[in-house]
Amino acid sequence: MSSQSPTAADLIANHGGRVTRTRVAVVDALDASDHPLTHDEVAANLSEADVPHDRVTLYRALDWLVDKGIAHRVAGSDRAWRYGIVREAPHQHAHFHCSRCGNVFCLEQVQPAFAIALPGGYQLDRAELILHGVCPSCLLTVHAEPTPPGPR
């Protein structure tokens, strides 16, 4: 979190939650990542930080963070949920799923056009738009690899 943002503990407390080591570590892991993380990736981060946890506690922490609007959840094409910290509210932007590395990236600058075009009488609470392709890192890796020699 930036120096102007509240700490993870403050963020949790400000949303009426019990400040636990697991919740703080989950918020810190999501905030430090440049892309939304799967449950397993969050668990690996907690293990690296020596934060004791189990699958159920971790799922409950993630669900609580999503319910409170601290984190958001997006499904990858592999049907695994990925979780990211909410950096702007409401959380209405596109996501990009890389078909090579499997990461999902938030594209805050890409706002779904359909959010503006809703007919009268509708109120948008949440919008999901997932674009699929190859991320810049994977494109660089592909272009940096030497082309195998062809037949002579």
C-alpha positions as CSV (number, residue, x, y, z in Angstrom):
1,M,0.0,0.0,0.0
2,S,1.3,3.5,-0.8
3,S,2.5,5.7,2.0
4,Q,-0.8,7.7,1.8
5,S,-3.0,4.5,2.0
6,P,-4.1,3.1,5.3
7,T,-2.3,0.0,6.5
8,A,-3.9,-3.4,5.9
9,A,-4.9,-3.5,9.6
10,D,-6.5,-0.1,9.4
11,L,-8.3,-1.0,6.2
12,I,-9.7,-4.2,7.9
13,A,-10.7,-2.3,11.1
14,N,-12.3,0.5,9.1
15,H,-14.6,-2.0,7.5
16,G,-15.6,-3.4,10.8
17,G,-13.5,-6.5,10.7
18,R,-11.5,-8.3,13.2
19,V,-7.8,-7.7,12.5
20,T,-6.1,-11.1,12.2
21,R,-2.7,-12.0,11.0
22,T,-4.2,-14.0,8.1
23,R,-6.4,-11.1,6.9
24,V,-3.5,-8.6,7.2
25,A,-1.2,-11.0,5.3
26,V,-3.8,-11.6,2.6
27,V,-4.4,-7.9,2.0
28,D,-0.6,-7.3,1.9
29,A,-0.2,-10.2,-0.6
30,L,-3.0,-8.9,-2.9
31,D,-1.7,-5.3,-2.7
32,A,1.9,-6.3,-3.5
33,S,0.9,-8.2,-6.6
34,D,0.7,-6.7,-10.1
35,H,-2.2,-9.1,-11.0
36,P,-5.0,-10.9,-9.2
37,L,-3.9,-14.0,-7.4
38,T,-5.5,-17.5,-7.1
39,H,-6.2,-19.0,-3.7
40,D,-3.2,-21.2,-4.1
41,E,-0.9,-18.2,-5.0
42,V,-2.2,-16.3,-1.9
43,A,-1.6,-19.5,0.2
44,A,2.0,-19.6,-1.1
45,N,2.5,-16.0,-0.2
46,L,1.3,-16.7,3.3
47,S,3.5,-19.7,3.6
48,E,6.6,-17.7,2.5
49,A,5.7,-15.1,5.1
50,D,5.4,-17.9,7.8
51,V,1.8,-17.0,8.4
52,P,0.0,-20.1,9.6
53,H,-3.3,-20.7,7.7
54,D,-5.5,-23.4,6.4
55,R,-7.6,-23.5,3.2
56,V,-10.9,-22.8,4.9
57,T,-9.6,-19.8,6.9
58,L,-8.0,-18.4,3.7
59,Y,-11.3,-18.8,1.7
60,R,-13.2,-17.1,4.5
61,A,-10.7,-14.2,4.6
62,L,-10.9,-13.8,0.8
63,D,-14.7,-13.9,0.9
64,W,-14.9,-11.4,3.7
65,L,-12.5,-9.0,1.8
66,V,-14.7,-9.3,-1.3
67,D,-17.9,-8.8,0.6
68,K,-16.5,-5.7,2.2
69,G,-15.3,-4.3,-1.1
70,I,-11.6,-4.4,-0.1
71,A,-10.8,-7.1,-2.7
72,H,-12.5,-8.1,-5.9
73,R,-12.9,-11.6,-7.5
74,V,-12.6,-12.5,-11.2
75,A,-12.9,-15.9,-12.8
76,G,-10.1,-17.1,-15.0
77,S,-10.7,-19.3,-18.0
78,D,-9.5,-22.2,-15.9
79,R,-12.5,-21.5,-13.6
80,A,-10.2,-20.6,-10.7
81,W,-11.1,-17.4,-8.9
82,R,-8.5,-14.8,-8.8
83,Y,-8.5,-12.0,-6.1
84,G,-7.1,-8.5,-6.3
85,I,-7.1,-5.5,-4.1
86,V,-9.7,-2.9,-5.0
87,R,-7.8,0.3,-6.0
88,E,-10.8,2.3,-7.1
89,A,-14.5,2.1,-6.3
90,P,-16.8,1.1,-7.8
91,H,-14.8,-1.8,-9.2
92,Q,-15.8,-1.5,-12.9
93,H,-13.0,-2.2,-15.3
94,A,-11.9,-4.8,-17.8
95,H,-9.6,-7.8,-17.0
96,F,-7.1,-9.4,-19.3
97,H,-6.4,-13.2,-19.2
98,C,-3.1,-14.2,-20.7
99,S,-3.5,-17.5,-22.6
100,R,0.2,-18.3,-22.2
101,C,1.1,-17.6,-18.5
102,G,-2.5,-17.8,-17.2
103,N,-2.3,-14.6,-15.2
104,V,-5.2,-12.2,-15.1
105,F,-4.5,-8.5,-15.1
106,C,-6.7,-5.6,-14.1
107,L,-7.0,-3.0,-16.8
108,E,-8.2,0.0,-14.8
109,Q,-8.0,2.3,-17.8
110,V,-10.5,0.1,-19.8
111,Q,-14.0,0.8,-18.7
112,P,-16.7,-1.5,-20.2
113,A,-18.8,0.5,-22.7
114,F,-22.0,-1.3,-21.7
115,A,-21.8,0.3,-18.2
116,I,-22.7,3.6,-19.8
117,A,-25.3,2.2,-22.2
118,L,-27.7,0.6,-19.7
119,P,-31.4,1.4,-20.5
120,G,-33.4,3.5,-18.0
121,G,-34.4,1.8,-14.8
122,Y,-31.3,-0.3,-14.4
123,Q,-28.7,0.3,-11.8
124,L,-25.2,-1.2,-12.3
125,D,-23.6,-2.7,-9.2
126,R,-20.8,-4.5,-10.8
127,A,-19.4,-5.1,-14.3
128,E,-17.1,-7.9,-15.6
129,L,-15.3,-7.8,-18.9
130,I,-12.6,-10.3,-19.5
131,L,-10.4,-10.0,-22.6
132,H,-8.2,-12.9,-23.7
133,G,-4.9,-12.9,-25.5
134,V,-1.1,-12.7,-24.7
135,C,0.3,-10.3,-22.1
136,P,3.3,-8.0,-22.8
137,S,5.7,-10.2,-20.7
138,C,4.8,-13.3,-22.7
139,L,5.0,-11.5,-26.0
140,L,8.5,-10.3,-25.1
141,T,9.5,-13.9,-24.1
142,V,8.2,-15.3,-27.4
143,H,9.9,-12.6,-29.5
144,A,13.2,-13.0,-27.5
145,E,13.5,-16.7,-28.2
146,P,15.6,-17.5,-31.2
147,T,13.7,-18.9,-34.1
148,P,14.6,-22.6,-34.7
149,P,16.5,-23.1,-38.0
150,G,14.3,-24.2,-40.9
151,P,15.1,-27.0,-43.3
152,R,18.1,-26.3,-45.6
